[in-house]
Amino acid sequence: IKLARAGSAIGGVRGHGLLFVVAREAEDRIWTFRARQLSGLAWAFAKAAAAQDAVFDSIAEVAVRQLPAFSSQGLANLTWAFATMGHEKSVQRLLPAVGDEASGRIQDFR
């Protein structure tokens, strides 16, 4: 959780070396992240324009299993991050699942 917060805190810093350290650590621990941490980490990497394909692959794999736990804002942030980074493999897997999840609670998106 602290790792996800660190990623979110430095999301606006482009090219920051700490973000790459967070990426390496996150890959080993991503399965312990909750929905909020997953969306925050994805947002941070996208905001910093830090293309970390392995991290996005891992986030997508874990997030697909946790989609019902995401808030509507978390789904929006996650979708924005993946669409912004455009990592095709992860986008093809994650976005259809997010669409299915969001369509079941469209009233939550205002």
Salt bridges, closest charged atoms under 4 A:
GLU25 OE1 - ARG29 NH2 3.12
ASP53 OD1 - HIS87 NE2 3.69
ASP57 OD1 - HIS87 ND1 3.20
ASP57 OD2 - LYS89 NZ 3.71
GLU61 OE2 - ARG65 NH2 3.39
GLU101 OE2 - ARG105 NE 3.09
